[in-house]
Amino acid sequence: MMDRLDKINIVILVGLLLITAGMVTQHEITAKKQDRPESDAGLVLKKQYEKKIAENAETYKEVINLQKLGHYAEALTKLEEIIQSHPEKAQAYIYKAQLLNSQGNLVESIKMYRAAIEMEPDFVDKKSPLFVGNTVLKLIPEARSKLNREKKLKPGDKMITAALDNIYYLQRRIAGGCE
Amino acid sequence: MARILDLAVITGILLGIGSVLISYFGNPVNSGICISCFLENLAGSLQLHDELRMSYIRPELIGFILGAFLVAVKTRRFKVTGGSSPIIRFFLGFFIIVGCAVFIGCPIKMIIRLAAGDLTAVAAVLGMMFGVWLGAKHIKAGVFLDREKNLPKINGYIVPALAILLLVFIIMEPAFIKEGRTGPAALHAPVLLSLALGLIIGGFAQRSGLCITGGFRNFFLFKETTLLSGVIAFFVTALVVSFATRQFNFGLNGQPASHLSHGWTFLAMVLVGLASVIIDGCPFRQIIKAGQGDIDAGITTLGMLAGAALVISWSMRSTSAGPEFAGKIAVLCGLIFCQIVIINYRTAGKRV
């Protein structure tokens, strides 16, 4: 049997529930879309990517032109200058990896791809326009067979082991999962 | 017994099918169902850590709790108990997630990874089995946490109510709930499919009591194979579905969300196995029990959530490059904590 205090408590509870429900409902009705930028997070992200790609095109214009002309050594020198002044820019390591690959330096190229991906996980995110996974995967079979051959010749070589480790790291990252 | 056996096997089969298919429909590869990953995602979504790529409320988690709750209520198994060493359970839950983060996956994901051909999970299986065996030895030697007692029903409704609140957050998308648009957070199956899968598996897991560590523990303690049959059914089904959906990739290298530090994987899963035996259930089982009125499991779940937030914020985890330094130290701290608990409760047991 409820006494007077129980009844008061129930009334207070119902009152609090009604007030809370009323406030939440009013907030939902009146809240405008522009007050909730998070609801457009997909659009915001798309614009961020577009801005980043445009910035990269501007920053690395000279490097890209030199690369197109086949002047790899000069492009690398220019790239080193950019890396010196902006070591935080992960895209530089992607270009460096491409240039090193063009020069036939597959092992260093793989190392640079790893450096880039460790700095910017979007490079291995299939949903990102920055995704480079397919390009890297094309390099891996050749690099791996070359390194495995070298490993047989020099079994204790730490450089070869480290290079193979870079390949396995890239394979794991590109495979996806929850990292 | 035959009926329970059937239920454990059915739950195992459902887990096997569901965990692989949910990856096919959008969840991260080899991580269709993973309690530690899901809790890390939830912690990010609640802004308990700031890694937006790991921020998403996984509807499966809500489904597990509500499925277990609904079935427990329907079958009159909703028994509200608690009060057994709450702070110890909280920290064991915390350290279980540390162990999972260093391996990169809970025991459920360990089975999924193995069934997908990921040989790096072998060290995890051996580690977890050793941890469970160690725990079982101590149970035989009289190590038990404090006895639980019956509590008023209101206590049992809080965790299911929190699950409903999370569901409301998914529907209403309030600004303080974060959802990553890149990385693992962006990889998810449709919400309704995830929720339905969670409800079904949660319901069956409540009835069967399926638990990965529990299966091995019962076998080591009593040579009892009911739950172990469910674990084996889970593995075999996941293996078949992995092949059927072309997600099977045999080998050590190129496995998603894995690393090659097998020693740390082993040690991390020793921690998970040992701590799970002390608190009576793997992370998945704790979630299910929290839904069916077990307040101790609810406290453990909160500890796991705290762990999920801090493994990201303090880098007490592994990446594809291997375990972070903080992760290694945290695993060792977890094992030290387990040892202290065991030594104390062994002494207490002798006094009684």
Boltz contact constraints between the chains, C-beta under 6 A:
constraints:
  - contact:
      token1: [A, 36]
      token2: [B, 175]
      max_distance: 6.0
  - contact:
      token1: [A, 38]
      token2: [B, 175]
      max_distance: 6.0
  - contact:
      token1: [A, 41]
      token2: [B, 181]
      max_distance: 6.0
  - contact:
      token1: [A, 42]
      token2: [B, 181]
      max_distance: 6.0
  - contact:
      token1: [A, 45]
      token2: [B, 181]
      max_distance: 6.0
  - contact:
      token1: [A, 125]
      token2: [B, 182]
      max_distance: 6.0
  - contact:
      token1: [A, 127]
      token2: [B, 186]
      max_distance: 6.0
  - contact:
      token1: [A, 128]
      token2: [B, 182]
      max_distance: 6.0
  - contact:
      token1: [A, 168]
      token2: [B, 253]
      max_distance: 6.0
  - contact:
      token1: [A, 169]
      token2: [B, 320]
      max_distance: 6.0
  - contact:
      token1: [A, 169]
      token2: [B, 321]
      max_distance: 6.0
  - contact:
      token1: [A, 171]
      token2: [B, 253]
      max_distance: 6.0
  - contact:
      token1: [A, 171]
      token2: [B, 254]
      max_distance: 6.0
  - contact:
      token1: [A, 172]
      token2: [B, 258]
      max_distance: 6.0
  - contact:
      token1: [A, 172]
      token2: [B, 320]
      max_distance: 6.0
  - contact:
      token1: [A, 173]
      token2: [B, 320]
      max_distance: 6.0
  - contact:
      token1: [A, 175]
      token2: [B, 254]
      max_distance: 6.0
  - contact:
      token1: [A, 175]
      token2: [B, 256]
      max_distance: 6.0
  - contact:
      token1: [A, 176]
      token2: [B, 29]
      max_distance: 6.0
  - contact:
      token1: [A, 176]
      token2: [B, 256]
      max_distance: 6.0
  - contact:
      token1: [A, 177]
      token2: [B, 28]
      max_distance: 6.0
  - contact:
      token1: [A, 177]
      token2: [B, 29]
      max_distance: 6.0
  - contact:
      token1: [A, 177]
      token2: [B, 30]
      max_distance: 6.0
  - contact:
      token1: [A, 177]
      token2: [B, 31]
      max_distance: 6.0
  - contact:
      token1: [A, 177]
      token2: [B, 256]
      max_distance: 6.0
  - contact:
      token1: [A, 177]
      token2: [B, 257]
      max_distance: 6.0
  - contact:
      token1: [A, 178]
      token2: [B, 28]
      max_distance: 6.0
  - contact:
      token1: [A, 178]
      token2: [B, 31]
      max_distance: 6.0
  - contact:
      token1: [A, 178]
      token2: [B, 37]
      max_distance: 6.0
  - contact:
      token1: [A, 178]
      token2: [B, 184]
      max_distance: 6.0
  - contact:
      token1: [A, 178]
      token2: [B, 257]
      max_distance: 6.0
  - contact:
      token1: [A, 179]
      token2: [B, 257]
      max_distance: 6.0
  - contact:
      token1: [A, 179]
      token2: [B, 319]
      max_distance: 6.0
